[in-house]
Amino acid sequence: MSETERTYESATARLEEIIRRLDSGEAGLRETLDLVKEGRGLVEYCAGELDAVSRGLEELQLDELVARLEQGAQPGADPAPST
């Protein structure tokens, strides 16, 4: 899978394939090593994607809080309906 084609969803799907192959007990020593290395890279990629999404959500929440404060709303209160 090339870097340009990789998505979180494709990475997790590949991880599931790797886990099934390793669980089958049919992989030889070298194949097991290669699969574990690939899996580690995929896990690191997925963790990075989750971190990026988490940061994006935090930024959205901060932007919403700033907008509420600028409108005079209290944090945690329902936002005023926009017209």
C-alpha positions, 0 to 999 in steps of 0.5 A, a space after each residue: 500500500 503506497 503512502 498516497 493510497 493509505 487511509 485510516 480505514 485501509 490501514 485498519 483493514 490491513 491490520 485485521 488481515 495481518 492479525 488473521 494471518 498471524 493467528 492462523 499459525 501458518 506464517 513462517 518465521 520470516 513472514 511473521 517478522 515481516 508482518 509484525 514490522 508492517 503491523 507496527 508501522 500501520 499502528 503508528 500511522 493509525 495512532 498519528 491519524 487519531 491524534 490529528 483528528 483529536 487535535 482538530 476536534 479540540 480546535 473546533 471546540 475551542 473555536 466554538 467556545 471563543 464564539 460563545 464567549 464573544 457573544 456573551 454566552 456562558 461556557 456550557 450553556 446552549 448557544 444562542 440561535 443564529 439568525 
